[in-house]
């Protein structure tokens, strides 16, 4: 009986680390990471360009960082949250959404569609920051789960104030929108 309990306890410890494996901590800066292949999407009229990006660039504004796998299911997981952000109409001088798309974690053969969708998203939301990560640099640096969506709130100094992987509940959506509003007003 004790052997079974020990095995169960060890299994739970292992699986809890797998389920909550990210290394992002509240009140700390994000682990540093740079994305050189593709990177930040810049749009000038109809012209699309890519520029290297790194996490040090996140300081300066309150941000919601939305990292997700280049899969429709991962992107759509937090659609209600994205709509709540749009409805909140945060002051763009003090706030910015940063979307990081992990194109390396896409369904095989869909990479060109992921890239095209990222570019389209940037054109539709030019005030948002969009990063295309072709080599899982961010996912690996932050130890995020594959095929998943993560939401991170940063204060204007770049320190984490909220982090969650997976679909946000309606309660969490409201909490995050309220938190961002408070951080902007500080």
C-alpha beads as a LAMMPS data file, in Angstrom:
LAMMPS data file: protein, C-alpha beads

186 atoms
185 bonds

1 atom types
1 bond types

-500.0 500.0 xlo xhi
-500.0 500.0 ylo yhi
-500.0 500.0 zlo zhi

Masses

1 110.0

Atoms # bond

1 1 1 0.000 0.000 0.000
2 1 1 2.803 2.429 0.881
3 1 1 4.494 1.649 -2.430
4 1 1 1.334 2.590 -4.315
5 1 1 1.033 5.837 -2.342
6 1 1 4.673 6.675 -3.058
7 1 1 4.253 5.972 -6.772
8 1 1 1.076 8.080 -6.816
9 1 1 2.794 10.964 -5.006
10 1 1 5.783 10.875 -7.363
11 1 1 3.498 10.701 -10.401
12 1 1 1.484 13.700 -9.198
13 1 1 4.673 15.688 -8.563
14 1 1 5.916 14.888 -12.058
15 1 1 2.629 15.684 -13.802
16 1 1 2.058 18.883 -11.837
17 1 1 5.474 20.091 -13.041
18 1 1 4.534 19.226 -16.608
19 1 1 1.174 20.988 -16.301
20 1 1 2.593 24.106 -14.661
21 1 1 6.043 24.106 -16.164
22 1 1 6.385 27.736 -17.254
23 1 1 9.131 29.695 -15.549
24 1 1 7.308 33.033 -15.483
25 1 1 6.965 34.551 -12.032
26 1 1 4.707 37.379 -10.870
27 1 1 6.588 40.561 -9.860
28 1 1 9.622 39.536 -11.929
29 1 1 10.648 40.340 -15.492
30 1 1 10.081 37.718 -18.155
31 1 1 13.054 35.462 -18.861
32 1 1 15.032 37.181 -21.644
33 1 1 14.512 35.947 -25.186
34 1 1 15.240 37.128 -28.722
35 1 1 13.492 36.174 -31.963
36 1 1 15.706 36.690 -35.002
37 1 1 14.035 34.524 -37.654
38 1 1 11.114 36.660 -38.791
39 1 1 10.404 38.436 -35.468
40 1 1 8.301 41.581 -35.195
41 1 1 6.018 42.324 -38.118
42 1 1 6.152 45.934 -39.345
43 1 1 3.657 47.273 -41.866
44 1 1 4.118 50.372 -44.007
45 1 1 1.112 50.702 -46.302
46 1 1 0.937 47.352 -48.078
47 1 1 4.608 46.594 -47.452
48 1 1 5.353 44.007 -44.747
49 1 1 8.769 43.749 -43.154
50 1 1 10.224 41.702 -40.325
51 1 1 12.593 42.945 -37.655
52 1 1 14.429 41.047 -34.917
53 1 1 12.686 41.326 -31.566
54 1 1 13.603 40.742 -27.935
55 1 1 11.707 40.708 -24.664
56 1 1 13.597 43.738 -23.298
57 1 1 11.446 45.812 -25.689
58 1 1 8.334 45.039 -23.633
59 1 1 8.982 47.678 -20.949
60 1 1 7.508 51.163 -21.310
61 1 1 3.803 50.401 -21.570
62 1 1 1.308 48.205 -19.760
63 1 1 0.928 45.109 -21.932
64 1 1 -1.056 42.001 -22.435
65 1 1 1.261 39.464 -24.022
66 1 1 -0.672 36.721 -25.791
67 1 1 1.573 33.827 -26.813
68 1 1 -0.063 31.044 -28.774
69 1 1 0.768 28.104 -30.993
70 1 1 0.298 28.695 -34.713
71 1 1 -2.872 26.621 -34.661
72 1 1 -6.449 27.776 -35.054
73 1 1 -7.516 25.967 -31.870
74 1 1 -4.837 27.699 -29.772
75 1 1 -5.631 31.117 -31.236
76 1 1 -9.392 30.743 -30.813
77 1 1 -9.063 29.461 -27.242
78 1 1 -8.996 33.036 -25.940
79 1 1 -11.160 34.795 -28.546
80 1 1 -13.562 36.015 -25.834
81 1 1 -10.585 37.567 -24.064
82 1 1 -9.384 39.309 -27.245
83 1 1 -12.890 40.731 -27.734
84 1 1 -12.864 42.006 -24.127
85 1 1 -9.552 43.778 -24.786
86 1 1 -10.994 45.448 -27.889
87 1 1 -14.122 46.526 -25.989
88 1 1 -12.012 47.993 -23.172
89 1 1 -10.444 50.496 -25.627
90 1 1 -7.350 51.021 -23.493
91 1 1 -5.319 54.220 -24.006
92 1 1 -2.814 53.333 -26.753
93 1 1 -0.298 55.811 -25.347
94 1 1 -0.061 53.702 -22.170
95 1 1 -1.074 50.212 -23.342
96 1 1 -0.215 47.747 -26.110
97 1 1 -1.192 44.193 -26.940
98 1 1 1.729 41.974 -27.955
99 1 1 0.797 38.792 -29.828
100 1 1 3.542 36.197 -30.180
101 1 1 2.691 33.456 -32.657
102 1 1 4.726 30.280 -32.419
103 1 1 4.799 29.268 -36.100
104 1 1 7.084 26.360 -35.177
105 1 1 4.130 24.845 -33.294
106 1 1 1.782 24.741 -36.276
107 1 1 0.123 21.835 -38.021
108 1 1 2.595 20.422 -40.562
109 1 1 2.212 22.122 -43.919
110 1 1 0.372 25.194 -42.611
111 1 1 3.357 27.480 -41.960
112 1 1 2.630 29.725 -44.951
113 1 1 -0.963 30.173 -43.760
114 1 1 0.203 31.016 -40.218
115 1 1 2.574 33.664 -41.596
116 1 1 -0.106 35.108 -43.873
117 1 1 -2.606 35.200 -40.987
118 1 1 -0.062 36.961 -38.739
119 1 1 0.560 39.603 -41.401
120 1 1 -3.180 40.076 -41.919
121 1 1 -3.682 40.445 -38.153
122 1 1 -0.996 43.140 -37.997
123 1 1 -2.597 45.039 -40.889
124 1 1 -6.011 44.893 -39.178
125 1 1 -4.548 45.986 -35.804
126 1 1 -1.590 48.234 -36.651
127 1 1 -1.381 49.517 -33.055
128 1 1 -0.708 45.994 -31.753
129 1 1 2.706 44.394 -31.702
130 1 1 2.848 41.074 -33.571
131 1 1 5.826 38.721 -33.338
132 1 1 6.230 35.645 -35.567
133 1 1 8.471 33.071 -33.891
134 1 1 9.604 30.429 -36.397
135 1 1 11.846 28.482 -34.011
136 1 1 9.929 28.283 -30.683
137 1 1 12.415 30.714 -29.123
138 1 1 9.813 32.290 -26.806
139 1 1 8.045 29.033 -25.941
140 1 1 11.363 27.457 -24.995
141 1 1 12.728 30.452 -23.054
142 1 1 9.512 30.794 -21.044
143 1 1 8.920 27.007 -20.864
144 1 1 5.377 27.263 -22.215
145 1 1 3.244 24.298 -23.192
146 1 1 2.960 23.141 -26.805
147 1 1 -0.282 23.608 -28.748
148 1 1 -1.431 26.122 -26.138
149 1 1 -2.250 29.746 -25.446
150 1 1 -0.678 31.848 -22.674
151 1 1 -1.736 35.270 -21.373
152 1 1 0.712 37.474 -19.491
153 1 1 0.076 40.964 -18.101
154 1 1 3.063 43.266 -17.681
155 1 1 3.189 46.567 -15.849
156 1 1 4.933 49.522 -17.518
157 1 1 8.299 48.469 -16.049
158 1 1 7.949 45.082 -17.752
159 1 1 7.257 43.098 -14.585
160 1 1 4.728 40.258 -14.715
161 1 1 1.462 40.962 -12.884
162 1 1 -0.557 37.973 -14.171
163 1 1 0.184 34.770 -16.059
164 1 1 -2.037 31.906 -17.191
165 1 1 -1.796 29.112 -19.750
166 1 1 -4.920 27.775 -21.424
167 1 1 -8.363 29.244 -21.831
168 1 1 -9.249 32.066 -19.451
169 1 1 -12.548 31.723 -17.603
170 1 1 -15.026 34.629 -17.794
171 1 1 -14.004 35.520 -14.220
172 1 1 -10.303 35.619 -15.190
173 1 1 -11.107 37.732 -18.247
174 1 1 -12.822 40.314 -16.035
175 1 1 -9.972 40.215 -13.508
176 1 1 -7.350 40.780 -16.222
177 1 1 -9.274 43.647 -17.848
178 1 1 -9.678 45.280 -14.397
179 1 1 -5.991 44.720 -13.606
180 1 1 -4.867 46.311 -16.872
181 1 1 -7.149 49.298 -16.245
182 1 1 -5.618 49.775 -12.778
183 1 1 -2.063 49.444 -14.100
184 1 1 -2.730 52.030 -16.816
185 1 1 -4.108 54.512 -14.266
186 1 1 -0.998 54.274 -12.045

Bonds

1 1 1 2
2 1 2 3
3 1 3 4
4 1 4 5
5 1 5 6
6 1 6 7
7 1 7 8
8 1 8 9
9 1 9 10
10 1 10 11
11 1 11 12
12 1 12 13
13 1 13 14
14 1 14 15
15 1 15 16
16 1 16 17
17 1 17 18
18 1 18 19
19 1 19 20
20 1 20 21
21 1 21 22
22 1 22 23
23 1 23 24
24 1 24 25
25 1 25 26
26 1 26 27
27 1 27 28
28 1 28 29
29 1 29 30
30 1 30 31
31 1 31 32
32 1 32 33
33 1 33 34
34 1 34 35
35 1 35 36
36 1 36 37
37 1 37 38
38 1 38 39
39 1 39 40
40 1 40 41
41 1 41 42
42 1 42 43
43 1 43 44
44 1 44 45
45 1 45 46
46 1 46 47
47 1 47 48
48 1 48 49
49 1 49 50
50 1 50 51
51 1 51 52
52 1 52 53
53 1 53 54
54 1 54 55
55 1 55 56
56 1 56 57
57 1 57 58
58 1 58 59
59 1 59 60
60 1 60 61
61 1 61 62
62 1 62 63
63 1 63 64
64 1 64 65
65 1 65 66
66 1 66 67
67 1 67 68
68 1 68 69
69 1 69 70
70 1 70 71
71 1 71 72
72 1 72 73
73 1 73 74
74 1 74 75
75 1 75 76
76 1 76 77
77 1 77 78
78 1 78 79
79 1 79 80
80 1 80 81
81 1 81 82
82 1 82 83
83 1 83 84
84 1 84 85
85 1 85 86
86 1 86 87
87 1 87 88
88 1 88 89
89 1 89 90
90 1 90 91
91 1 91 92
92 1 92 93
93 1 93 94
94 1 94 95
95 1 95 96
96 1 96 97
97 1 97 98
98 1 98 99
99 1 99 100
100 1 100 101
101 1 101 102
102 1 102 103
103 1 103 104
104 1 104 105
105 1 105 106
106 1 106 107
107 1 107 108
108 1 108 109
109 1 109 110
110 1 110 111
111 1 111 112
112 1 112 113
113 1 113 114
114 1 114 115
115 1 115 116
116 1 116 117
117 1 117 118
118 1 118 119
119 1 119 120
120 1 120 121
121 1 121 122
122 1 122 123
123 1 123 124
124 1 124 125
125 1 125 126
126 1 126 127
127 1 127 128
128 1 128 129
129 1 129 130
130 1 130 131
131 1 131 132
132 1 132 133
133 1 133 134
134 1 134 135
135 1 135 136
136 1 136 137
137 1 137 138
138 1 138 139
139 1 139 140
140 1 140 141
141 1 141 142
142 1 142 143
143 1 143 144
144 1 144 145
145 1 145 146
146 1 146 147
147 1 147 148
148 1 148 149
149 1 149 150
150 1 150 151
151 1 151 152
152 1 152 153
153 1 153 154
154 1 154 155
155 1 155 156
156 1 156 157
157 1 157 158
158 1 158 159
159 1 159 160
160 1 160 161
161 1 161 162
162 1 162 163
163 1 163 164
164 1 164 165
165 1 165 166
166 1 166 167
167 1 167 168
168 1 168 169
169 1 169 170
170 1 170 171
171 1 171 172
172 1 172 173
173 1 173 174
174 1 174 175
175 1 175 176
176 1 176 177
177 1 177 178
178 1 178 179
179 1 179 180
180 1 180 181
181 1 181 182
182 1 182 183
183 1 183 184
184 1 184 185
185 1 185 186
